[in-house]
């Protein structure tokens, strides 16, 4: 990273990443595994960009980050490889439990657009990646 680049920031699910690549998005969060959910819960972090995301026996999610700056910003880890634990079918991350997660690819065209000061209505930099599939035609449907 050169001195003109900013330190990577952890994103919340729904925010557009700045760089293209593969990401893990956590959502439908709760603070306690036994919490009675009347709603969808809260949005969690977006972790990445990643080289890979691998699940073992639905007990661990293994992540491998593209660079150490993003691993540090996302998971407070100095290592590229980070392991997340799955507890009672939820990913446990930093004291919260997430019932849903998605692995998604962000193309260069989908990255966060620069903030601008000249538009009366600013650009929207939010995107629910699991809703993307609703907009893509299914080739199996007539």
One Martini backbone bead per residue (centre of mass of N, CA, C, O) as a GRO file, in nm:
protein
  142
    1UNK     BB    1   0.096   0.036   0.024
    2UNK     BB    2   0.061   0.356  -0.030
    3UNK     BB    3   0.046   0.674   0.115
    4UNK     BB    4  -0.226   0.757  -0.056
    5UNK     BB    5  -0.359   0.528   0.073
    6UNK     BB    6  -0.599   0.397   0.251
    7UNK     BB    7  -0.718   0.244   0.505
    8UNK     BB    8  -0.889  -0.015   0.552
    9UNK     BB    9  -1.237  -0.074   0.582
   10UNK     BB   10  -1.498  -0.188   0.741
   11UNK     BB   11  -1.785  -0.336   0.630
   12UNK     BB   12  -2.119  -0.343   0.578
   13UNK     BB   13  -2.381  -0.494   0.493
   14UNK     BB   14  -2.448  -0.320   0.171
   15UNK     BB   15  -2.179  -0.222   0.114
   16UNK     BB   16  -1.952  -0.109  -0.108
   17UNK     BB   17  -1.676  -0.204  -0.230
   18UNK     BB   18  -1.368  -0.077  -0.352
   19UNK     BB   19  -1.283  -0.369  -0.438
   20UNK     BB   20  -1.235  -0.624  -0.619
   21UNK     BB   21  -1.392  -0.946  -0.546
   22UNK     BB   22  -1.412  -1.166  -0.282
   23UNK     BB   23  -1.685  -1.214  -0.043
   24UNK     BB   24  -1.808  -1.198   0.299
   25UNK     BB   25  -2.145  -1.191   0.414
   26UNK     BB   26  -2.306  -1.077   0.709
   27UNK     BB   27  -2.635  -1.174   0.840
   28UNK     BB   28  -2.875  -1.199   1.066
   29UNK     BB   29  -2.820  -1.080   1.348
   30UNK     BB   30  -2.705  -1.158   1.689
   31UNK     BB   31  -2.610  -1.157   2.038
   32UNK     BB   32  -2.770  -1.435   2.079
   33UNK     BB   33  -2.844  -1.761   2.022
   34UNK     BB   34  -3.136  -1.741   2.196
   35UNK     BB   35  -3.263  -1.528   2.046
   36UNK     BB   36  -3.565  -1.384   1.985
   37UNK     BB   37  -3.692  -1.359   1.657
   38UNK     BB   38  -3.894  -1.097   1.491
   39UNK     BB   39  -3.664  -1.052   1.289
   40UNK     BB   40  -3.365  -1.020   1.086
   41UNK     BB   41  -3.176  -0.839   1.212
   42UNK     BB   42  -2.841  -0.763   1.163
   43UNK     BB   43  -2.584  -0.629   1.011
   44UNK     BB   44  -2.278  -0.719   0.902
   45UNK     BB   45  -1.993  -0.792   0.776
   46UNK     BB   46  -1.743  -0.742   0.528
   47UNK     BB   47  -1.519  -0.987   0.393
   48UNK     BB   48  -1.231  -0.849   0.231
   49UNK     BB   49  -1.065  -0.972   0.003
   50UNK     BB   50  -1.058  -1.306  -0.139
   51UNK     BB   51  -0.933  -1.615  -0.230
   52UNK     BB   52  -1.098  -1.782  -0.001
   53UNK     BB   53  -1.390  -1.998   0.092
   54UNK     BB   54  -1.415  -2.248   0.355
   55UNK     BB   55  -1.599  -2.538   0.456
   56UNK     BB   56  -1.607  -2.743   0.764
   57UNK     BB   57  -1.851  -2.934   0.876
   58UNK     BB   58  -2.014  -2.686   0.976
   59UNK     BB   59  -1.771  -2.545   1.186
   60UNK     BB   60  -1.589  -2.397   0.962
   61UNK     BB   61  -1.451  -2.086   0.834
   62UNK     BB   62  -1.224  -2.035   0.573
   63UNK     BB   63  -0.998  -1.767   0.526
   64UNK     BB   64  -0.832  -1.583   0.244
   65UNK     BB   65  -0.654  -1.315   0.198
   66UNK     BB   66  -0.506  -1.096  -0.019
   67UNK     BB   67  -0.435  -0.904   0.236
   68UNK     BB   68  -0.326  -0.785   0.546
   69UNK     BB   69  -0.492  -0.523   0.569
   70UNK     BB   70  -0.772  -0.662   0.545
   71UNK     BB   71  -0.740  -0.862   0.779
   72UNK     BB   72  -0.711  -0.640   0.990
   73UNK     BB   73  -0.973  -0.477   0.935
   74UNK     BB   74  -1.177  -0.728   0.956
   75UNK     BB   75  -1.011  -0.931   1.200
   76UNK     BB   76  -0.754  -0.851   1.356
   77UNK     BB   77  -0.525  -0.978   1.156
   78UNK     BB   78  -0.188  -1.084   1.062
   79UNK     BB   79  -0.331  -1.297   0.887
   80UNK     BB   80  -0.457  -1.439   0.599
   81UNK     BB   81  -0.560  -1.664   0.781
   82UNK     BB   82  -0.906  -1.729   0.874
   83UNK     BB   83  -1.117  -1.846   1.145
   84UNK     BB   84  -1.451  -1.948   1.168
   85UNK     BB   85  -1.722  -2.017   1.374
   86UNK     BB   86  -1.974  -2.266   1.406
   87UNK     BB   87  -2.283  -2.208   1.592
   88UNK     BB   88  -2.566  -2.338   1.562
   89UNK     BB   89  -2.572  -2.244   1.242
   90UNK     BB   90  -2.369  -2.000   1.318
   91UNK     BB   91  -2.176  -1.731   1.285
   92UNK     BB   92  -1.900  -1.645   1.484
   93UNK     BB   93  -1.848  -1.282   1.537
   94UNK     BB   94  -1.758  -1.071   1.763
   95UNK     BB   95  -2.016  -1.172   1.961
   96UNK     BB   96  -2.179  -1.264   1.712
   97UNK     BB   97  -2.467  -1.393   1.527
   98UNK     BB   98  -2.504  -1.555   1.196
   99UNK     BB   99  -2.762  -1.694   0.989
  100UNK     BB  100  -2.634  -1.539   0.740
  101UNK     BB  101  -2.452  -1.600   0.429
  102UNK     BB  102  -2.229  -1.465   0.168
  103UNK     BB  103  -2.078  -1.531  -0.142
  104UNK     BB  104  -1.913  -1.275  -0.341
  105UNK     BB  105  -1.879  -1.088  -0.639
  106UNK     BB  106  -1.683  -0.798  -0.734
  107UNK     BB  107  -1.681  -0.589  -0.973
  108UNK     BB  108  -1.556  -0.301  -1.090
  109UNK     BB  109  -1.853  -0.184  -1.149
  110UNK     BB  110  -1.952  -0.248  -0.830
  111UNK     BB  111  -1.800  -0.053  -0.694
  112UNK     BB  112  -1.735   0.201  -0.522
  113UNK     BB  113  -1.829   0.513  -0.557
  114UNK     BB  114  -1.754   0.816  -0.567
  115UNK     BB  115  -1.777   1.084  -0.405
  116UNK     BB  116  -2.000   1.366  -0.450
  117UNK     BB  117  -2.070   1.736  -0.478
  118UNK     BB  118  -2.256   1.801  -0.755
  119UNK     BB  119  -2.500   1.646  -0.664
  120UNK     BB  120  -2.821   1.654  -0.548
  121UNK     BB  121  -2.820   1.335  -0.586
  122UNK     BB  122  -2.669   1.098  -0.451
  123UNK     BB  123  -2.513   0.823  -0.471
  124UNK     BB  124  -2.556   0.483  -0.438
  125UNK     BB  125  -2.366   0.248  -0.205
  126UNK     BB  126  -2.584   0.034  -0.191
  127UNK     BB  127  -2.601  -0.343  -0.152
  128UNK     BB  128  -2.782  -0.642  -0.187
  129UNK     BB  129  -2.642  -0.931  -0.285
  130UNK     BB  130  -2.882  -1.140  -0.255
  131UNK     BB  131  -3.068  -0.963  -0.461
  132UNK     BB  132  -2.927  -1.003  -0.738
  133UNK     BB  133  -3.071  -1.267  -0.838
  134UNK     BB  134  -3.346  -1.125  -0.907
  135UNK     BB  135  -3.207  -0.970  -1.172
  136UNK     BB  136  -3.137  -1.249  -1.288
  137UNK     BB  137  -3.180  -1.447  -1.533
  138UNK     BB  138  -3.325  -1.765  -1.578
  139UNK     BB  139  -3.238  -2.015  -1.806
  140UNK     BB  140  -3.460  -2.240  -1.696
  141UNK     BB  141  -3.670  -2.031  -1.764
  142UNK     BB  142  -3.926  -1.940  -1.996
   0.00000   0.00000   0.00000
